[in-house]
Amino acid sequence: MKVLLLLSAFLLINFSNSFSNDKEKNLIQKQVRATYYASKFVGRKTSSGQVYTHDKFTAAHKTLPFGTEVTVVNPRNGKSVVVVVNDRGPFGKGLAIDLSQSAAREIGIIGQGIATVEISYSLPEAE
């Protein structure tokens, strides 16, 4: 009985470690320049077809698939937020991600216009 219990625990630990390691292998981290949506975009459709609203943690990115969850960290204060990509952009030179105003407020970049942030995300493995 003890052997069966130990074997079960061993298999469970190995399975969960291999799952988390696979996800960590796909983790991409970058330091980029970010901005946030102007108020004039409230109520307009995003590229994904969703209507933009200030109160959701969403973002625009030029290439990440819609639905990708991106962790955004402000290195100046350590605050972070998880956003979901639902739009394309930003189209300003040197900008990588456009945050909703609530996401920008959450990490303390409202009023800065453009801020350097750290982003991390995982992409599904190609089959």
C-alpha angles and dihedrals in degrees: 000000000000090000091053091049092049092047091051092050091048093051093046093051093047093048094050092045093051091049094051092044091054090053092047090052089060094047112120120196127187141165108229143160116260138189134176138238120274117235091251090075095063109118095016122120118255123221089266091056096252118127113247117240129173095228100066126079098241136138145193121233128173098229114007114109117258109265095033111142112224125190110215120196127189102217091199093066105010093239117144140190135186113227132183119227109236103148143044124248162010096200099186116112113271096007120127107177136024114205130203112251092251091054091047090049091049092060096037104248099119107122095025096087093203124028137177110241138170117239130192131182142152126232123206115256116257111246 
